[in-house]
Amino acid sequence: MTDWHRFPDASLWQTWWYRHRETIGWMTAYALMNIVVFVLRYSRYPSDSCVSSWPAIAKGSAELVLLNCVLTLLTVSYGFLDRLRPSRRSFLWLARPLEKHQTLHMLTGSVVILMAVVHSIAWALIVHAARSCSESDWESSRFHHHPFLRDGESIAELMKRLPMWTGIVLLGCVLILLSFCLPCVRRRCFKAFAAVHVVVLVPFVGILLFHGVDQWSSRLQAPYWLLPPIALYLFEHRRRLSMNAGTVDVLGYGCTSDTISLTLAKPDRFTRRFKPGMFVYLQVPDVSRLEWHPFSVTSAPDDANVQLRLRIVGDWTKAVSEWLATPCSDRVVRLDGPFGTPSLAYQQYDHVMLVAAGMGITPFLSVLRHHLHLLRRPDHEGIRPRTLRLVWVLREAERAEWLVETLADFSDLTPLLATVDIQLFLTARSDDVSTASSNDLLRCFPGRPHWPSVVHVWLDSAPHEQSHALFVCGSHTVARALKQSVARVQQQQRRGLALYEETFT
């Protein structure tokens, strides 16, 4: 392996910038969008003699609630996100940060909660200012035509007005959502997290649509903001809303101590839409009709069936394992999807390295199988990528059987597999290496890889002028190490090297 110390070192600042520049760019764009929307709304309400600038703050924060509600809905409209994944030659390639849609969903949802609190505080201060200002200031105020804000009604009577009680309900909804969206609650009580999303979110959106119908300070705006993304969201999730849509038969299954393998009948829509590396949302009605969980598809588009591999962790997967262990004549599950992932872009490059850690191998099994299917075709000479390297870091050698089974299905392609390189790094006992090395196409190494060396050796083996891309799926630790290695390569060699990541906790 190449010694990392032979390469010149880049400054910490340069490395940090190359690692984070895309995130910084998109966070800056997101912040600017929020600032522009807030300022445009704020500027329509000059300072008032009685209530000062609180109406401007209230309306500006309300506008941000609507904007971020739209973004929150769009980030879980997976079909819409798939349409923003065209070729890198298209300007829509700039939508690549939407691959982190879950992070964006949490970010925009957090801004909704924050701005809802700001909006509520601003209106409380408006009422306080209206009831404490002088009579002359009140007469010159733009709000003097609303006497109930000053002394026309008691606070109890004021709370009965539509904007007030709906605002209190909306604030209660977002605070309930916040309490159940905390990471510790979401991981330990996912059923409660999912149930609260359904039970609270529906009345929240419904009430928000007519919250401003009394038009105290401006025209009703919520329907114009929310109805289009709501319609898109409902269309995208129509299979989940139907009780039986997306139902497929379980053709086979297998369970080990920590994984589940499911072989499912292939739905018609998979023939039209499925591409290697995509994922689906899986529901097991006999376990829970409320929970949908995402899993990468490990089969290829040309395979006859759909195959999923699930890691047994948490109550739901344990319940699925117990369900499979119970005798049953016919088993069915429901699928929503397939949906795209960063792996879809792998055919846009000449040389690709796939890096997986643990169960992160699942989308790359699909990519590998599809690549081998293409090599089997008579016109395989022009396929991309020209070379494919798979690096898998795993603990137990038993999981290497997944790759052995895949390669066994394509044993007739052995002469053509010179363009495919598979490396396994086993972090458990060293004697497991010999067990996993029984297949000649698998190169096995003990311990963890030295990522800078892995990246440099791979780049040195491919022509400089051709395109290269690295895809990583695994833990944040692996992704962080590879980002740093790629950043140093980009800084030192000034060569194009794209990196796509899927991470999980």
Contacts in CASP RR format, 6 or more apart in sequence:
PFRMAT RR
TARGET T0000
AUTHOR 0000-0000-0000
METHOD contacts of the structure
MODEL  1
MTDWHRFPDASLWQTWWYRHRETIGWMTAYALMNIVVFVLRYSRYPSDSC
VSSWPAIAKGSAELVLLNCVLTLLTVSYGFLDRLRPSRRSFLWLARPLEK
HQTLHMLTGSVVILMAVVHSIAWALIVHAARSCSESDWESSRFHHHPFLR
DGESIAELMKRLPMWTGIVLLGCVLILLSFCLPCVRRRCFKAFAAVHVVV
LVPFVGILLFHGVDQWSSRLQAPYWLLPPIALYLFEHRRRLSMNAGTVDV
LGYGCTSDTISLTLAKPDRFTRRFKPGMFVYLQVPDVSRLEWHPFSVTSA
PDDANVQLRLRIVGDWTKAVSEWLATPCSDRVVRLDGPFGTPSLAYQQYD
HVMLVAAGMGITPFLSVLRHHLHLLRRPDHEGIRPRTLRLVWVLREAERA
EWLVETLADFSDLTPLLATVDIQLFLTARSDDVSTASSNDLLRCFPGRPH
WPSVVHVWLDSAPHEQSHALFVCGSHTVARALKQSVARVQQQQRRGLALY
EETFT
1 450 0 8 1.000
1 453 0 8 1.000
1 454 0 8 1.000
1 457 0 8 1.000
2 453 0 8 1.000
2 456 0 8 1.000
2 457 0 8 1.000
2 460 0 8 1.000
3 453 0 8 1.000
4 450 0 8 1.000
4 452 0 8 1.000
4 453 0 8 1.000
4 456 0 8 1.000
7 452 0 8 1.000
7 456 0 8 1.000
7 488 0 8 1.000
7 492 0 8 1.000
8 492 0 8 1.000
9 488 0 8 1.000
10 487 0 8 1.000
10 488 0 8 1.000
10 491 0 8 1.000
10 492 0 8 1.000
14 487 0 8 1.000
14 491 0 8 1.000
15 484 0 8 1.000
15 487 0 8 1.000
15 488 0 8 1.000
15 491 0 8 1.000
16 487 0 8 1.000
17 487 0 8 1.000
18 486 0 8 1.000
18 487 0 8 1.000
18 488 0 8 1.000
18 490 0 8 1.000
18 491 0 8 1.000
19 483 0 8 1.000
19 484 0 8 1.000
19 486 0 8 1.000
19 487 0 8 1.000
22 96 0 8 1.000
22 97 0 8 1.000
23 97 0 8 1.000
26 97 0 8 1.000
30 107 0 8 1.000
33 67 0 8 1.000
34 64 0 8 1.000
34 67 0 8 1.000
34 68 0 8 1.000
34 111 0 8 1.000
37 60 0 8 1.000
37 63 0 8 1.000
37 64 0 8 1.000
37 67 0 8 1.000
38 60 0 8 1.000
38 61 0 8 1.000
38 63 0 8 1.000
38 64 0 8 1.000
40 63 0 8 1.000
41 56 0 8 1.000
41 59 0 8 1.000
41 60 0 8 1.000
41 62 0 8 1.000
41 63 0 8 1.000
42 53 0 8 1.000
42 56 0 8 1.000
42 57 0 8 1.000
42 59 0 8 1.000
42 60 0 8 1.000
43 56 0 8 1.000
44 56 0 8 1.000
44 59 0 8 1.000
44 218 0 8 1.000
45 53 0 8 1.000
45 55 0 8 1.000
45 56 0 8 1.000
45 59 0 8 1.000
45 217 0 8 1.000
46 56 0 8 1.000
47 53 0 8 1.000
47 56 0 8 1.000
48 55 0 8 1.000
48 141 0 8 1.000
48 142 0 8 1.000
48 143 0 8 1.000
49 133 0 8 1.000
49 137 0 8 1.000
49 140 0 8 1.000
49 141 0 8 1.000
50 129 0 8 1.000
50 130 0 8 1.000
50 133 0 8 1.000
50 137 0 8 1.000
50 138 0 8 1.000
50 140 0 8 1.000
50 141 0 8 1.000
50 143 0 8 1.000
50 144 0 8 1.000
51 125 0 8 1.000
51 126 0 8 1.000
51 129 0 8 1.000
51 130 0 8 1.000
51 133 0 8 1.000
51 141 0 8 1.000
51 143 0 8 1.000
52 129 0 8 1.000
54 122 0 8 1.000
54 123 0 8 1.000
54 125 0 8 1.000
54 126 0 8 1.000
54 129 0 8 1.000
55 122 0 8 1.000
55 126 0 8 1.000
55 142 0 8 1.000
55 143 0 8 1.000
55 217 0 8 1.000
57 118 0 8 1.000
57 122 0 8 1.000
58 119 0 8 1.000
58 122 0 8 1.000
58 123 0 8 1.000
58 126 0 8 1.000
58 217 0 8 1.000
59 217 0 8 1.000
59 218 0 8 1.000
61 115 0 8 1.000
61 116 0 8 1.000
61 118 0 8 1.000
61 119 0 8 1.000
61 122 0 8 1.000
62 115 0 8 1.000
62 119 0 8 1.000
63 221 0 8 1.000
64 111 0 8 1.000
64 115 0 8 1.000
65 112 0 8 1.000
65 115 0 8 1.000
65 116 0 8 1.000
65 119 0 8 1.000
65 208 0 8 1.000
66 221 0 8 1.000
66 222 0 8 1.000
66 225 0 8 1.000
66 226 0 8 1.000
67 225 0 8 1.000
68 108 0 8 1.000
68 109 0 8 1.000
68 111 0 8 1.000
68 112 0 8 1.000
68 115 0 8 1.000
69 108 0 8 1.000
69 112 0 8 1.000
69 205 0 8 1.000
69 208 0 8 1.000
69 225 0 8 1.000
69 226 0 8 1.000
69 229 0 8 1.000
70 225 0 8 1.000
70 226 0 8 1.000
70 229 0 8 1.000
71 104 0 8 1.000
71 108 0 8 1.000
72 105 0 8 1.000
72 108 0 8 1.000
72 109 0 8 1.000
72 112 0 8 1.000
73 226 0 8 1.000
73 229 0 8 1.000
73 230 0 8 1.000
73 232 0 8 1.000
73 233 0 8 1.000
74 80 0 8 1.000
74 81 0 8 1.000
74 229 0 8 1.000
74 232 0 8 1.000
75 81 0 8 1.000
75 98 0 8 1.000
75 101 0 8 1.000
75 102 0 8 1.000
75 104 0 8 1.000
75 105 0 8 1.000
75 108 0 8 1.000
76 101 0 8 1.000
76 105 0 8 1.000
76 233 0 8 1.000
77 229 0 8 1.000
77 232 0 8 1.000
77 233 0 8 1.000
77 236 0 8 1.000
78 101 0 8 1.000
78 236 0 8 1.000
78 337 0 8 1.000
78 339 0 8 1.000
78 340 0 8 1.000
79 236 0 8 1.000
79 339 0 8 1.000
80 232 0 8 1.000
80 236 0 8 1.000
81 95 0 8 1.000
81 98 0 8 1.000
81 101 0 8 1.000
81 339 0 8 1.000
81 340 0 8 1.000
82 339 0 8 1.000
82 340 0 8 1.000
84 92 0 8 1.000
84 95 0 8 1.000
84 98 0 8 1.000
85 92 0 8 1.000
85 95 0 8 1.000
85 96 0 8 1.000
85 340 0 8 1.000
85 344 0 8 1.000
85 345 0 8 1.000
86 92 0 8 1.000
86 93 0 8 1.000
87 93 0 8 1.000
87 348 0 8 1.000
88 345 0 8 1.000
88 348 0 8 1.000
88 498 0 8 1.000
96 342 0 8 1.000
96 500 0 8 1.000
97 104 0 8 1.000
98 104 0 8 1.000
99 341 0 8 1.000
99 342 0 8 1.000
99 500 0 8 1.000
99 501 0 8 1.000
99 502 0 8 1.000
106 181 0 8 1.000
112 174 0 8 1.000
113 174 0 8 1.000
113 175 0 8 1.000
113 177 0 8 1.000
113 178 0 8 1.000
116 170 0 8 1.000
116 171 0 8 1.000
116 174 0 8 1.000
117 171 0 8 1.000
117 174 0 8 1.000
120 167 0 8 1.000
120 171 0 8 1.000
126 143 0 8 1.000
126 149 0 8 1.000
127 149 0 8 1.000
127 155 0 8 1.000
127 158 0 8 1.000
130 138 0 8 1.000
130 141 0 8 1.000
130 143 0 8 1.000
130 149 0 8 1.000
130 150 0 8 1.000
131 149 0 8 1.000
131 150 0 8 1.000
131 151 0 8 1.000
133 141 0 8 1.000
138 144 0 8 1.000
138 150 0 8 1.000
143 149 0 8 1.000
143 217 0 8 1.000
144 150 0 8 1.000
146 216 0 8 1.000
148 157 0 8 1.000
148 158 0 8 1.000
148 161 0 8 1.000
149 158 0 8 1.000
158 164 0 8 1.000
159 165 0 8 1.000
159 168 0 8 1.000
161 214 0 8 1.000
162 210 0 8 1.000
162 211 0 8 1.000
162 212 0 8 1.000
162 213 0 8 1.000
162 214 0 8 1.000
163 211 0 8 1.000
163 212 0 8 1.000
163 214 0 8 1.000
163 216 0 8 1.000
166 207 0 8 1.000
166 210 0 8 1.000
166 211 0 8 1.000
166 212 0 8 1.000
167 207 0 8 1.000
167 211 0 8 1.000
169 203 0 8 1.000
169 207 0 8 1.000
170 204 0 8 1.000
170 207 0 8 1.000
170 208 0 8 1.000
170 211 0 8 1.000
173 200 0 8 1.000
173 201 0 8 1.000
173 203 0 8 1.000
173 204 0 8 1.000
173 207 0 8 1.000
174 204 0 8 1.000
176 196 0 8 1.000
176 200 0 8 1.000
177 196 0 8 1.000
177 197 0 8 1.000
177 200 0 8 1.000
177 201 0 8 1.000
177 204 0 8 1.000
179 185 0 8 1.000
180 186 0 8 1.000
180 189 0 8 1.000
180 192 0 8 1.000
180 193 0 8 1.000
180 196 0 8 1.000
180 197 0 8 1.000
181 193 0 8 1.000
185 192 0 8 1.000
185 193 0 8 1.000
186 193 0 8 1.000
190 291 0 8 1.000
190 315 0 8 1.000
190 316 0 8 1.000
191 288 0 8 1.000
191 290 0 8 1.000
191 291 0 8 1.000
191 315 0 8 1.000
191 316 0 8 1.000
194 290 0 8 1.000
194 291 0 8 1.000
194 292 0 8 1.000
195 290 0 8 1.000
198 290 0 8 1.000
205 226 0 8 1.000
205 230 0 8 1.000
208 222 0 8 1.000
208 226 0 8 1.000
209 222 0 8 1.000
209 223 0 8 1.000
209 226 0 8 1.000
209 227 0 8 1.000
210 220 0 8 1.000
210 222 0 8 1.000
211 222 0 8 1.000
212 220 0 8 1.000
212 222 0 8 1.000
213 220 0 8 1.000
234 241 0 8 1.000
237 336 0 8 1.000
238 245 0 8 1.000
239 245 0 8 1.000
239 246 0 8 1.000
239 334 0 8 1.000
239 335 0 8 1.000
239 336 0 8 1.000
239 337 0 8 1.000
240 281 0 8 1.000
240 283 0 8 1.000
240 292 0 8 1.000
240 336 0 8 1.000
245 334 0 8 1.000
246 267 0 8 1.000
246 334 0 8 1.000
246 335 0 8 1.000
246 336 0 8 1.000
247 332 0 8 1.000
247 333 0 8 1.000
247 334 0 8 1.000
248 264 0 8 1.000
248 265 0 8 1.000
248 266 0 8 1.000
248 267 0 8 1.000
248 306 0 8 1.000
248 332 0 8 1.000
248 333 0 8 1.000
248 334 0 8 1.000
248 335 0 8 1.000
249 264 0 8 1.000
249 265 0 8 1.000
249 330 0 8 1.000
249 331 0 8 1.000
249 332 0 8 1.000
250 262 0 8 1.000
250 263 0 8 1.000
250 264 0 8 1.000
250 331 0 8 1.000
250 332 0 8 1.000
250 333 0 8 1.000
251 263 0 8 1.000
251 264 0 8 1.000
251 265 0 8 1.000
251 305 0 8 1.000
252 262 0 8 1.000
252 263 0 8 1.000
253 260 0 8 1.000
253 261 0 8 1.000
253 262 0 8 1.000
253 263 0 8 1.000
253 324 0 8 1.000
253 331 0 8 1.000
254 260 0 8 1.000
254 261 0 8 1.000
254 262 0 8 1.000
254 324 0 8 1.000
255 261 0 8 1.000
255 312 0 8 1.000
255 321 0 8 1.000
255 324 0 8 1.000
255 325 0 8 1.000
256 398 0 8 1.000
257 312 0 8 1.000
258 311 0 8 1.000
258 312 0 8 1.000
258 313 0 8 1.000
259 309 0 8 1.000
259 310 0 8 1.000
259 311 0 8 1.000
259 312 0 8 1.000
259 359 0 8 1.000
259 399 0 8 1.000
260 309 0 8 1.000
260 310 0 8 1.000
260 311 0 8 1.000
260 312 0 8 1.000
260 317 0 8 1.000
260 320 0 8 1.000
260 321 0 8 1.000
260 324 0 8 1.000
261 307 0 8 1.000
261 308 0 8 1.000
261 309 0 8 1.000
261 310 0 8 1.000
262 307 0 8 1.000
262 308 0 8 1.000
262 309 0 8 1.000
262 310 0 8 1.000
262 333 0 8 1.000
263 305 0 8 1.000
263 306 0 8 1.000
263 307 0 8 1.000
264 305 0 8 1.000
264 306 0 8 1.000
264 307 0 8 1.000
264 308 0 8 1.000
264 333 0 8 1.000
264 335 0 8 1.000
265 305 0 8 1.000
265 306 0 8 1.000
266 303 0 8 1.000
266 304 0 8 1.000
266 305 0 8 1.000
266 306 0 8 1.000
267 306 0 8 1.000
267 335 0 8 1.000
269 337 0 8 1.000
270 301 0 8 1.000
270 306 0 8 1.000
270 338 0 8 1.000
271 301 0 8 1.000
273 337 0 8 1.000
273 338 0 8 1.000
274 297 0 8 1.000
274 301 0 8 1.000
274 338 0 8 1.000
275 301 0 8 1.000
275 338 0 8 1.000
275 340 0 8 1.000
275 344 0 8 1.000
276 300 0 8 1.000
276 301 0 8 1.000
276 343 0 8 1.000
276 344 0 8 1.000
276 346 0 8 1.000
276 363 0 8 1.000
276 366 0 8 1.000
276 367 0 8 1.000
276 369 0 8 1.000
276 370 0 8 1.000
276 371 0 8 1.000
277 296 0 8 1.000
277 297 0 8 1.000
277 340 0 8 1.000
277 341 0 8 1.000
277 343 0 8 1.000
277 344 0 8 1.000
277 363 0 8 1.000
277 364 0 8 1.000
277 366 0 8 1.000
277 367 0 8 1.000
278 296 0 8 1.000
278 297 0 8 1.000
278 337 0 8 1.000
278 338 0 8 1.000
278 339 0 8 1.000
278 340 0 8 1.000
278 341 0 8 1.000
278 343 0 8 1.000
278 344 0 8 1.000
278 363 0 8 1.000
278 366 0 8 1.000
279 294 0 8 1.000
279 295 0 8 1.000
279 296 0 8 1.000
279 297 0 8 1.000
279 337 0 8 1.000
279 338 0 8 1.000
279 339 0 8 1.000
279 340 0 8 1.000
279 341 0 8 1.000
279 363 0 8 1.000
280 294 0 8 1.000
280 295 0 8 1.000
280 297 0 8 1.000
280 306 0 8 1.000
280 308 0 8 1.000
280 335 0 8 1.000
280 336 0 8 1.000
280 337 0 8 1.000
280 338 0 8 1.000
280 339 0 8 1.000
281 292 0 8 1.000
281 293 0 8 1.000
281 294 0 8 1.000
281 295 0 8 1.000
281 335 0 8 1.000
281 336 0 8 1.000
281 337 0 8 1.000
281 339 0 8 1.000
282 292 0 8 1.000
282 293 0 8 1.000
282 294 0 8 1.000
282 295 0 8 1.000
282 308 0 8 1.000
282 310 0 8 1.000
282 333 0 8 1.000
282 334 0 8 1.000
282 335 0 8 1.000
283 289 0 8 1.000
283 291 0 8 1.000
283 292 0 8 1.000
283 293 0 8 1.000
283 333 0 8 1.000
283 334 0 8 1.000
283 335 0 8 1.000
283 336 0 8 1.000
284 319 0 8 1.000
284 320 0 8 1.000
284 323 0 8 1.000
284 333 0 8 1.000
284 334 0 8 1.000
285 332 0 8 1.000
285 333 0 8 1.000
285 334 0 8 1.000
286 323 0 8 1.000
286 331 0 8 1.000
287 316 0 8 1.000
287 319 0 8 1.000
287 320 0 8 1.000
287 323 0 8 1.000
288 316 0 8 1.000
288 319 0 8 1.000
291 316 0 8 1.000
292 336 0 8 1.000
293 316 0 8 1.000
293 317 0 8 1.000
295 308 0 8 1.000
295 309 0 8 1.000
295 310 0 8 1.000
295 362 0 8 1.000
296 308 0 8 1.000
296 309 0 8 1.000
296 341 0 8 1.000
296 360 0 8 1.000
296 362 0 8 1.000
296 363 0 8 1.000
296 366 0 8 1.000
297 306 0 8 1.000
297 307 0 8 1.000
297 308 0 8 1.000
297 338 0 8 1.000
297 362 0 8 1.000
297 363 0 8 1.000
297 366 0 8 1.000
298 307 0 8 1.000
298 308 0 8 1.000
298 309 0 8 1.000
298 362 0 8 1.000
298 363 0 8 1.000
298 365 0 8 1.000
298 366 0 8 1.000
298 369 0 8 1.000
298 402 0 8 1.000
299 305 0 8 1.000
299 306 0 8 1.000
299 307 0 8 1.000
299 366 0 8 1.000
299 369 0 8 1.000
300 366 0 8 1.000
300 369 0 8 1.000
300 370 0 8 1.000
300 372 0 8 1.000
300 373 0 8 1.000
301 370 0 8 1.000
301 373 0 8 1.000
302 369 0 8 1.000
302 370 0 8 1.000
302 373 0 8 1.000
303 369 0 8 1.000
306 335 0 8 1.000
308 362 0 8 1.000
309 359 0 8 1.000
309 362 0 8 1.000
309 365 0 8 1.000
309 402 0 8 1.000
310 317 0 8 1.000
310 320 0 8 1.000
311 317 0 8 1.000
311 359 0 8 1.000
312 318 0 8 1.000
312 321 0 8 1.000
323 331 0 8 1.000
324 331 0 8 1.000
341 363 0 8 1.000
341 502 0 8 1.000
342 471 0 8 1.000
342 500 0 8 1.000
342 501 0 8 1.000
342 502 0 8 1.000
343 363 0 8 1.000
343 364 0 8 1.000
343 366 0 8 1.000
343 367 0 8 1.000
343 471 0 8 1.000
343 473 0 8 1.000
343 500 0 8 1.000
343 502 0 8 1.000
345 469 0 8 1.000
345 498 0 8 1.000
345 500 0 8 1.000
346 352 0 8 1.000
346 354 0 8 1.000
346 367 0 8 1.000
346 385 0 8 1.000
346 469 0 8 1.000
346 471 0 8 1.000
347 383 0 8 1.000
347 384 0 8 1.000
347 385 0 8 1.000
348 384 0 8 1.000
348 467 0 8 1.000
348 469 0 8 1.000
349 384 0 8 1.000
349 385 0 8 1.000
349 467 0 8 1.000
349 468 0 8 1.000
349 469 0 8 1.000
349 498 0 8 1.000
350 384 0 8 1.000
350 385 0 8 1.000
350 386 0 8 1.000
350 387 0 8 1.000
350 462 0 8 1.000
350 463 0 8 1.000
350 466 0 8 1.000
350 467 0 8 1.000
350 468 0 8 1.000
351 385 0 8 1.000
351 386 0 8 1.000
351 387 0 8 1.000
351 389 0 8 1.000
351 458 0 8 1.000
351 462 0 8 1.000
351 466 0 8 1.000
351 467 0 8 1.000
351 468 0 8 1.000
351 469 0 8 1.000
352 385 0 8 1.000
352 387 0 8 1.000
352 388 0 8 1.000
352 389 0 8 1.000
352 468 0 8 1.000
352 469 0 8 1.000
352 470 0 8 1.000
352 471 0 8 1.000
353 388 0 8 1.000
353 389 0 8 1.000
353 390 0 8 1.000
353 391 0 8 1.000
353 455 0 8 1.000
353 458 0 8 1.000
353 468 0 8 1.000
353 469 0 8 1.000
353 470 0 8 1.000
353 471 0 8 1.000
354 364 0 8 1.000
354 367 0 8 1.000
354 368 0 8 1.000
354 388 0 8 1.000
354 389 0 8 1.000
354 390 0 8 1.000
354 391 0 8 1.000
354 471 0 8 1.000
354 472 0 8 1.000
354 473 0 8 1.000
355 391 0 8 1.000
355 392 0 8 1.000
355 393 0 8 1.000
355 454 0 8 1.000
355 470 0 8 1.000
355 471 0 8 1.000
355 472 0 8 1.000
355 473 0 8 1.000
355 478 0 8 1.000
355 482 0 8 1.000
356 364 0 8 1.000
356 390 0 8 1.000
356 391 0 8 1.000
356 392 0 8 1.000
356 393 0 8 1.000
356 472 0 8 1.000
356 473 0 8 1.000
356 474 0 8 1.000
357 392 0 8 1.000
357 393 0 8 1.000
357 394 0 8 1.000
357 472 0 8 1.000
357 473 0 8 1.000
357 474 0 8 1.000
357 475 0 8 1.000
357 478 0 8 1.000
358 392 0 8 1.000
358 393 0 8 1.000
358 394 0 8 1.000
358 395 0 8 1.000
358 399 0 8 1.000
358 474 0 8 1.000
359 474 0 8 1.000
359 504 0 8 1.000
360 473 0 8 1.000
360 474 0 8 1.000
360 502 0 8 1.000
360 504 0 8 1.000
361 392 0 8 1.000
361 394 0 8 1.000
361 399 0 8 1.000
361 402 0 8 1.000
361 403 0 8 1.000
361 473 0 8 1.000
362 473 0 8 1.000
363 473 0 8 1.000
363 502 0 8 1.000
364 390 0 8 1.000
364 392 0 8 1.000
364 471 0 8 1.000
364 473 0 8 1.000
365 402 0 8 1.000
365 403 0 8 1.000
365 406 0 8 1.000
367 388 0 8 1.000
368 388 0 8 1.000
368 390 0 8 1.000
368 403 0 8 1.000
368 406 0 8 1.000
368 420 0 8 1.000
369 406 0 8 1.000
369 409 0 8 1.000
371 383 0 8 1.000
371 385 0 8 1.000
371 388 0 8 1.000
371 420 0 8 1.000
372 406 0 8 1.000
372 409 0 8 1.000
372 410 0 8 1.000
372 413 0 8 1.000
372 420 0 8 1.000
374 380 0 8 1.000
374 383 0 8 1.000
375 383 0 8 1.000
375 410 0 8 1.000
375 413 0 8 1.000
375 416 0 8 1.000
375 417 0 8 1.000
375 419 0 8 1.000
376 410 0 8 1.000
376 412 0 8 1.000
376 413 0 8 1.000
380 416 0 8 1.000
386 419 0 8 1.000
386 466 0 8 1.000
387 419 0 8 1.000
387 420 0 8 1.000
387 421 0 8 1.000
387 461 0 8 1.000
387 462 0 8 1.000
388 419 0 8 1.000
388 420 0 8 1.000
388 421 0 8 1.000
389 420 0 8 1.000
389 421 0 8 1.000
389 422 0 8 1.000
389 423 0 8 1.000
389 458 0 8 1.000
390 403 0 8 1.000
390 420 0 8 1.000
390 421 0 8 1.000
390 422 0 8 1.000
390 423 0 8 1.000
391 423 0 8 1.000
391 425 0 8 1.000
391 449 0 8 1.000
391 454 0 8 1.000
392 400 0 8 1.000
392 403 0 8 1.000
392 422 0 8 1.000
392 423 0 8 1.000
392 424 0 8 1.000
392 425 0 8 1.000
393 425 0 8 1.000
393 427 0 8 1.000
393 448 0 8 1.000
393 449 0 8 1.000
393 478 0 8 1.000
394 400 0 8 1.000
394 424 0 8 1.000
394 425 0 8 1.000
394 426 0 8 1.000
394 427 0 8 1.000
395 426 0 8 1.000
395 427 0 8 1.000
395 428 0 8 1.000
396 426 0 8 1.000
396 428 0 8 1.000
396 432 0 8 1.000
397 426 0 8 1.000
397 428 0 8 1.000
397 432 0 8 1.000
397 433 0 8 1.000
397 435 0 8 1.000
397 436 0 8 1.000
400 424 0 8 1.000
400 435 0 8 1.000
400 436 0 8 1.000
400 442 0 8 1.000
400 444 0 8 1.000
403 422 0 8 1.000
403 424 0 8 1.000
403 439 0 8 1.000
403 442 0 8 1.000
404 438 0 8 1.000
404 439 0 8 1.000
404 442 0 8 1.000
407 422 0 8 1.000
407 439 0 8 1.000
407 441 0 8 1.000
407 442 0 8 1.000
410 417 0 8 1.000
414 441 0 8 1.000
417 441 0 8 1.000
420 441 0 8 1.000
421 443 0 8 1.000
422 441 0 8 1.000
422 442 0 8 1.000
422 443 0 8 1.000
423 442 0 8 1.000
423 443 0 8 1.000
423 444 0 8 1.000
423 445 0 8 1.000
423 449 0 8 1.000
424 436 0 8 1.000
424 442 0 8 1.000
424 443 0 8 1.000
424 444 0 8 1.000
424 445 0 8 1.000
425 444 0 8 1.000
425 445 0 8 1.000
425 446 0 8 1.000
425 447 0 8 1.000
425 448 0 8 1.000
425 449 0 8 1.000
426 432 0 8 1.000
426 433 0 8 1.000
426 436 0 8 1.000
426 444 0 8 1.000
426 445 0 8 1.000
426 446 0 8 1.000
426 447 0 8 1.000
427 447 0 8 1.000
427 448 0 8 1.000
430 446 0 8 1.000
430 447 0 8 1.000
433 444 0 8 1.000
433 445 0 8 1.000
433 446 0 8 1.000
436 442 0 8 1.000
436 444 0 8 1.000
437 443 0 8 1.000
437 444 0 8 1.000
451 481 0 8 1.000
451 482 0 8 1.000
451 484 0 8 1.000
451 485 0 8 1.000
452 485 0 8 1.000
452 488 0 8 1.000
454 485 0 8 1.000
455 470 0 8 1.000
455 482 0 8 1.000
455 485 0 8 1.000
455 486 0 8 1.000
455 489 0 8 1.000
456 489 0 8 1.000
459 468 0 8 1.000
459 489 0 8 1.000
459 493 0 8 1.000
459 495 0 8 1.000
459 497 0 8 1.000
462 468 0 8 1.000
464 495 0 8 1.000
467 496 0 8 1.000
467 498 0 8 1.000
468 495 0 8 1.000
468 496 0 8 1.000
468 497 0 8 1.000
468 498 0 8 1.000
469 497 0 8 1.000
469 498 0 8 1.000
469 499 0 8 1.000
469 500 0 8 1.000
470 482 0 8 1.000
470 486 0 8 1.000
470 497 0 8 1.000
470 498 0 8 1.000
470 499 0 8 1.000
470 500 0 8 1.000
471 499 0 8 1.000
471 500 0 8 1.000
471 501 0 8 1.000
472 478 0 8 1.000
472 479 0 8 1.000
472 482 0 8 1.000
472 499 0 8 1.000
472 500 0 8 1.000
472 501 0 8 1.000
472 502 0 8 1.000
472 503 0 8 1.000
473 501 0 8 1.000
473 502 0 8 1.000
473 503 0 8 1.000
474 502 0 8 1.000
474 503 0 8 1.000
474 504 0 8 1.000
475 503 0 8 1.000
475 504 0 8 1.000
475 505 0 8 1.000
476 503 0 8 1.000
476 505 0 8 1.000
479 501 0 8 1.000
479 503 0 8 1.000
482 499 0 8 1.000
482 501 0 8 1.000
483 499 0 8 1.000
483 501 0 8 1.000
486 497 0 8 1.000
486 499 0 8 1.000
489 495 0 8 1.000
489 497 0 8 1.000
490 496 0 8 1.000
490 497 0 8 1.000
END
